Amino acid sequence: MLKLIWSRLPGGVILKSVQILILISIIAIICHFWLFPAISAYINQAGA
């Protein structure tokens, strides 16, 4: 019984970490294309 649970566990852990990595990369892409230009535009406005 324990061996069956143990053999299924790593796949679930890998799947969960892959989902977390995909989520992090989506957030990073959104930040890169939306947040960074807004920050740099704000800095340019404040500096000018």
Steps between C-alpha positions, in 0.01 A plus 500: 500500500771748605710404197205578269452845658878565489521407130218742416633783718800624292287546186255715695781706651662551157165600348436749781848656467456524121166680553672738745783564250247574222315738733825679595603535135156642405528755783857584392389553138211724610737701723757525220259628235263706717668602825854585384395742217262672743779538759752628244243745358429623854874542570547690172203724584628564853855562378400739219 
